[in-house]
Amino acid sequence: MIRLSLLVLAFSVLTSCSKNQDPNPSNPLTSMYFPPNSGTTWETVSPSTLGWNQTAMQPLKEYLSLKYTKSFMILVNGRIAMEEYFDGHTPSSEWEWNSAGKTLVATTTGIAQQEGLLNITNKASDYLGTEWTNMPLAKENLITVRHLLTMTSGIDDSSPLVIKPNLTYVADAGTRWAYGNVFQKLMDVIGEASGKEFETYFNEKLKDKIGMDGFWNFGAVYSIYHSTTRSMARFGLLALNQGKWNSTEVINEPYFKESITTSQNINPSYGYLWWLNGKNSYMVPGSQIVFPGYLVPNAPADMYSAMGASDQRIYVIPSKKMVVIRMGNASDPAHPSFALSGFDNELWGKIKAVIN
């Protein structure tokens, strides 16, 4: 009787495993792939294997070229399904992320928290010291690290230069969403909490863990990351897998899920420096107007994005196991945007024609 019970139990386990495991772990349609951390090897998957509409690919490429794109990539399950370069750009060319790099800072902040170096619910002044702003001390003390992550510090957003005279009071922390450069103080928070230069900590804990190349260019106004297109795609792949790189947990999943969830009740389409699609309203940089509807109506509702000036983009779409990268000059040179632009919806119209 005992032997029979054991046989039944073993059969159940095997049956359960066969249901849950991919019978072909190298199947590009179902299995996740991570490129090696060194070298240029990166598996590909053909559009025909994915069942894409290949006649729509040329119009997409023509649109990208017309819109001053330098590079464009689509990953599906981590494999390269499309990789295009324009205007002399190559796989080894580096380009600026602009504000898409905010998500690198948000992720590094989470890593510092999981290591016990900081807590995002603590006051920013716990790490920056008091009087780091030009606000009354009582108002400064309202600002937590989380407020810096969510663009709700209440600090004046009218000047891009993050220096103390410009960090003046507009509203109590948590009561106003305004897109600005004060997020850069998170780099100082991480530096103070870790006892290392921000870039040193970032390299050790994030960049090197996923095989990225690139560097930070620290300036008086902007701190901007530069890398190749494939390195931007590596970070997108990490984001698709909610903080895991192959079997390594680079950033813990609970924090990452929190970072791609609505972070406050003012702009539902914003997490921890990530833009979120599929919400009922959104705000844009430089405005206090709340617009109804999805951030990018043509894109999948579950998409979250890193968005930078001149249309630098990482689009992550969990439902399609997809990452889309765009680097280049502004799609509309006469009206360059800091983040969201009409380009996003137009581009997704072209992408939809290919992947649907």
C-alpha positions as CSV (number, residue, x, y, z in Angstrom):
1,M,0.0,0.0,0.0
2,I,2.8,2.4,0.9
3,R,4.7,1.5,-2.3
4,L,1.5,2.2,-4.4
5,S,1.0,5.6,-2.7
6,L,4.6,6.5,-3.5
7,L,4.1,5.5,-7.1
8,V,1.0,7.6,-7.4
9,L,2.8,10.6,-5.8
10,A,5.7,10.3,-8.2
11,F,3.4,10.1,-11.1
12,S,1.6,13.2,-10.0
13,V,4.8,15.2,-9.6
14,L,6.0,14.1,-13.1
15,T,2.6,15.0,-14.6
16,S,2.7,18.4,-12.9
17,C,6.2,19.1,-14.1
18,S,5.3,18.1,-17.7
19,K,2.4,20.5,-17.6
20,N,4.4,23.5,-16.3
21,Q,7.7,23.0,-18.0
22,D,8.4,23.9,-21.6
23,P,9.1,20.6,-23.4
24,N,11.6,22.5,-25.6
25,P,13.5,25.0,-23.5
26,S,15.1,26.4,-26.7
27,N,11.8,27.1,-28.4
28,P,12.0,30.8,-29.5
29,L,8.2,31.2,-29.2
30,T,8.0,30.1,-25.5
31,S,11.5,30.2,-23.8
32,M,13.2,33.2,-22.5
33,Y,16.8,33.9,-23.7
34,F,19.5,36.1,-22.2
35,P,22.6,36.9,-24.2
36,P,26.0,36.2,-22.6
37,N,27.5,39.0,-20.6
38,S,30.5,39.3,-22.9
39,G,31.0,39.1,-26.6
40,T,28.6,39.8,-29.4
41,T,26.6,36.5,-29.5
42,W,22.9,37.2,-29.4
43,E,20.3,34.7,-30.6
44,T,17.8,35.8,-33.3
45,V,14.3,34.8,-34.2
46,S,12.9,35.4,-37.7
47,P,9.7,37.4,-38.3
48,S,8.3,34.5,-40.2
49,T,8.7,32.2,-37.2
50,L,6.8,34.8,-35.2
51,G,4.1,35.0,-37.8
52,W,4.6,38.7,-38.4
53,N,3.2,40.6,-41.4
54,Q,6.5,41.0,-43.3
55,T,5.0,43.2,-45.9
56,A,4.5,45.8,-43.2
57,M,8.1,45.8,-42.2
58,Q,9.4,48.0,-45.0
59,P,6.8,50.8,-44.2
60,L,8.0,50.6,-40.6
61,K,11.7,51.0,-41.6
62,E,10.8,53.9,-44.0
63,Y,8.9,55.6,-41.2
64,L,11.8,55.2,-38.8
65,S,14.3,56.6,-41.3
66,L,12.0,59.5,-42.1
67,K,11.8,60.3,-38.3
68,Y,15.5,60.7,-37.8
69,T,16.0,57.3,-36.1
70,K,19.6,56.1,-35.5
71,S,18.7,52.6,-34.3
72,F,15.7,50.3,-33.7
73,M,15.4,46.9,-32.1
74,I,12.7,44.5,-31.2
75,L,13.3,41.6,-28.9
76,V,10.9,38.7,-28.4
77,N,11.6,36.4,-25.5
78,G,15.0,38.0,-25.4
79,R,15.9,37.1,-29.0
80,I,16.5,39.8,-31.7
81,A,13.6,39.8,-34.1
82,M,14.5,43.1,-35.8
83,E,17.6,45.2,-35.6
84,E,18.0,48.2,-37.9
85,Y,20.6,51.1,-38.0
86,F,20.3,54.4,-39.9
87,D,22.3,57.5,-40.8
88,G,25.7,55.9,-40.3
89,H,24.9,54.5,-36.8
90,T,26.2,51.0,-36.1
91,P,25.9,48.4,-33.4
92,S,29.1,49.8,-31.8
93,S,27.9,53.4,-31.9
94,E,27.0,55.0,-28.5
95,W,24.1,57.4,-28.1
96,E,22.5,59.3,-25.2
97,W,19.5,57.9,-23.3
98,N,18.5,61.3,-22.0
99,S,15.6,60.9,-19.5
100,A,15.2,57.2,-20.4
101,G,18.1,56.8,-18.1
102,K,16.0,57.9,-15.1
103,T,14.9,54.2,-15.0
104,L,18.5,53.2,-14.4
105,V,18.5,55.5,-11.4
106,A,15.2,54.1,-10.1
107,T,16.5,50.6,-10.4
108,T,19.8,51.4,-8.7
109,T,17.8,53.0,-5.9
110,G,15.9,49.8,-5.4
111,I,19.1,47.8,-5.3
112,A,20.5,50.0,-2.6
113,Q,17.3,49.5,-0.6
114,Q,17.4,45.7,-0.9
115,E,21.0,45.9,0.4
116,G,19.8,47.8,3.4
117,L,21.7,50.9,2.5
118,L,18.6,53.2,2.4
119,N,14.8,53.2,2.7
120,I,12.8,55.1,0.2
121,T,10.2,56.0,2.9
122,N,13.0,57.9,4.8
123,K,13.5,61.7,4.4
124,A,15.8,62.6,1.6
125,S,17.7,64.8,4.2
126,D,18.6,61.6,6.1
127,Y,21.1,61.1,3.3
128,L,21.6,64.6,1.8
129,G,21.8,66.5,5.1
130,T,19.4,69.3,6.1
131,E,19.1,72.4,4.0
132,W,19.8,70.6,0.7
133,T,17.0,72.7,-0.8
134,N,16.1,76.4,-0.7
135,M,12.8,75.6,1.0
136,P,11.7,76.2,4.6
137,L,13.1,73.4,6.7
138,A,9.6,72.1,7.7
139,K,8.7,71.8,4.0
140,E,12.0,70.2,3.1
141,N,11.5,67.6,5.9
142,L,8.3,66.4,4.1
143,I,10.3,65.2,1.1
144,T,11.1,61.5,1.1
145,V,13.3,59.5,-1.2
146,R,10.1,58.1,-2.7
147,H,8.9,61.6,-3.5
148,L,12.0,62.0,-5.7
149,L,11.2,58.7,-7.4
150,T,7.7,59.7,-8.2
151,M,8.2,63.4,-9.2
152,T,6.1,64.6,-6.3
153,S,8.7,66.5,-4.2
154,G,6.8,69.8,-4.5
155,I,10.0,71.5,-5.7
156,D,9.8,74.1,-8.4
157,D,10.2,72.4,-11.8
158,S,10.7,75.5,-13.9
159,S,14.5,75.4,-14.1
160,P,16.5,72.4,-15.4
161,L,19.5,73.3,-13.3
162,V,19.6,71.3,-10.0
163,I,21.3,73.7,-7.7
164,K,20.2,74.8,-4.3
165,P,19.0,78.3,-5.2
166,N,16.6,76.7,-7.7
167,L,15.2,74.1,-5.3
168,T,12.3,76.3,-4.0
169,Y,8.9,75.5,-2.6
170,V,5.8,75.2,-4.8
171,A,3.7,72.6,-2.9
172,D,3.9,70.2,0.0
173,A,5.6,66.9,-1.0
174,G,3.1,64.4,-2.3
175,T,0.5,66.9,-3.4
176,R,1.8,67.9,-6.8
177,W,3.2,65.9,-9.7
178,A,5.7,67.8,-11.8
179,Y,8.3,66.4,-14.1
180,G,11.8,67.8,-13.5
181,N,15.5,67.1,-13.0
182,V,15.5,67.0,-9.2
183,F,15.4,63.2,-9.5
184,Q,19.2,63.6,-9.9
185,K,19.4,64.0,-6.2
186,L,18.8,60.3,-6.0
187,M,22.3,59.8,-7.3
188,D,23.6,61.7,-4.3
189,V,21.4,59.7,-2.0
190,I,22.8,56.5,-3.4
191,G,26.3,57.8,-3.2
192,E,25.9,58.9,0.5
193,A,24.1,55.7,1.4
194,S,26.7,53.4,-0.3
195,G,29.8,55.3,0.5
196,K,30.8,55.1,-3.2
197,E,30.5,57.3,-6.2
198,F,27.1,56.7,-7.8
199,E,28.7,55.5,-11.1
200,T,30.9,53.0,-9.2
201,Y,27.9,51.6,-7.3
202,F,25.8,51.5,-10.5
203,N,28.5,49.7,-12.5
204,E,29.0,47.1,-9.8
205,K,25.3,46.4,-9.0
206,L,23.6,46.9,-12.3
207,K,25.7,47.5,-15.4
208,D,28.2,44.7,-15.0
209,K,25.6,42.2,-13.8
210,I,23.8,42.3,-17.2
211,G,26.8,43.0,-19.5
212,M,26.0,46.5,-20.4
213,D,28.5,48.9,-21.9
214,G,28.3,52.7,-21.6
215,F,29.0,55.6,-19.3
216,W,27.4,58.5,-17.4
217,N,28.1,62.0,-18.5
218,F,27.6,64.2,-15.4
219,G,26.8,67.8,-16.2
220,A,25.6,70.9,-14.4
221,V,22.1,70.5,-15.9
222,Y,21.7,66.9,-17.0
223,S,23.3,63.6,-16.0
224,I,22.9,61.4,-19.0
225,Y,23.8,57.8,-19.8
226,H,25.3,56.8,-23.1
227,S,25.5,53.3,-24.5
228,T,25.1,51.1,-27.6
229,T,21.6,50.1,-28.7
230,R,22.2,46.5,-27.6
231,S,23.0,47.7,-24.0
232,M,19.8,49.6,-23.9
233,A,18.1,46.4,-25.0
234,R,19.8,44.5,-22.2
235,F,18.3,46.8,-19.6
236,G,14.9,46.4,-21.3
237,L,15.2,42.6,-21.1
238,L,16.0,42.9,-17.4
239,A,12.9,45.0,-17.0
240,L,10.8,42.5,-19.0
241,N,11.9,39.9,-16.5
242,Q,11.1,42.2,-13.6
243,G,14.6,42.4,-12.2
244,K,16.0,39.0,-13.1
245,W,18.9,38.4,-15.5
246,N,18.9,34.7,-16.4
247,S,19.0,33.1,-12.9
248,T,20.4,36.2,-11.1
249,E,18.1,38.5,-9.2
250,V,19.6,41.9,-9.9
251,I,16.7,43.8,-8.4
252,N,14.1,42.1,-6.3
253,E,10.8,41.5,-8.0
254,P,8.5,43.2,-5.3
255,Y,10.4,46.5,-5.7
256,F,10.4,46.3,-9.5
257,K,6.7,45.5,-9.6
258,E,6.1,48.5,-7.3
259,S,8.2,50.7,-9.6
260,I,5.9,49.9,-12.6
261,T,2.7,50.5,-10.7
262,T,0.9,53.9,-10.4
263,S,3.0,55.6,-7.7
264,Q,0.6,58.4,-6.7
265,N,-3.0,59.5,-7.4
266,I,-2.1,62.6,-9.4
267,N,-0.6,61.1,-12.6
268,P,-1.8,57.5,-12.9
269,S,0.6,56.9,-15.8
270,Y,3.8,57.3,-13.7
271,G,5.6,54.8,-11.5
272,Y,9.1,55.1,-10.1
273,L,10.5,57.1,-13.1
274,W,8.8,54.7,-15.5
275,W,5.9,55.7,-17.7
276,L,2.8,53.4,-17.6
277,N,0.3,52.8,-20.4
278,G,-3.2,51.6,-20.0
279,K,-4.3,54.0,-17.3
280,N,-7.3,56.3,-17.4
281,S,-5.4,59.6,-17.6
282,Y,-1.9,61.0,-17.9
283,M,0.2,64.2,-17.5
284,V,3.1,65.4,-19.5
285,P,6.3,67.4,-18.6
286,G,5.9,71.1,-18.2
287,S,2.2,71.0,-17.7
288,Q,-0.3,70.6,-14.8
289,I,-3.1,69.5,-17.2
290,V,-4.5,66.0,-16.8
291,F,-5.4,64.4,-20.1
292,P,-7.9,61.6,-20.3
293,G,-7.1,58.2,-21.9
294,Y,-4.1,56.0,-22.4
295,L,-0.6,57.4,-22.7
296,V,-0.1,55.6,-26.0
297,P,-3.5,54.4,-27.4
298,N,-2.0,52.3,-30.2
299,A,0.3,50.4,-27.8
300,P,-0.6,47.4,-25.6
301,A,-2.2,48.5,-22.4
302,D,0.3,46.6,-20.2
303,M,3.3,48.5,-21.7
304,Y,5.7,50.4,-19.4
305,S,8.3,52.7,-20.9
306,A,11.6,54.6,-20.3
307,M,11.2,57.8,-22.2
308,G,13.9,60.4,-22.9
309,A,14.2,63.7,-24.8
310,S,14.4,63.5,-28.6
311,D,12.4,60.2,-28.5
312,Q,14.9,57.8,-26.8
313,R,12.7,54.9,-25.9
314,I,12.5,51.5,-24.2
315,Y,9.1,50.0,-24.5
316,V,8.5,46.8,-22.4
317,I,5.4,44.7,-23.2
318,P,5.0,41.7,-20.9
319,S,1.9,40.3,-22.7
320,K,4.0,39.9,-25.9
321,K,7.3,39.1,-24.1
322,M,8.7,42.0,-26.1
323,V,11.1,44.9,-25.8
324,V,11.3,47.7,-28.3
325,I,14.2,50.1,-28.5
326,R,14.5,53.4,-30.4
327,M,17.5,55.7,-30.4
328,G,18.0,58.8,-32.5
329,N,17.4,62.5,-33.0
330,A,14.1,64.1,-32.3
331,S,11.3,62.7,-34.6
332,D,10.1,66.3,-35.0
333,P,13.2,68.6,-34.9
334,A,11.0,71.7,-34.7
335,H,9.2,70.5,-31.6
336,P,11.5,68.1,-29.6
337,S,9.8,66.6,-26.6
338,F,11.2,65.8,-23.1
339,A,9.2,62.5,-22.9
340,L,5.9,61.6,-24.5
341,S,5.3,62.8,-28.0
342,G,2.9,62.1,-30.9
343,F,5.7,60.0,-32.3
344,D,4.9,57.2,-29.8
345,N,1.4,56.6,-31.1
346,E,2.4,56.9,-34.8
347,L,5.3,54.5,-34.3
348,W,3.0,52.0,-32.5
349,G,0.6,52.1,-35.3
350,K,3.4,51.0,-37.6
351,I,4.6,48.3,-35.2
352,K,1.1,46.9,-34.7
353,A,0.8,46.4,-38.5
354,V,3.9,44.2,-38.3
355,I,3.3,42.2,-35.1
356,N,-0.5,41.6,-35.2
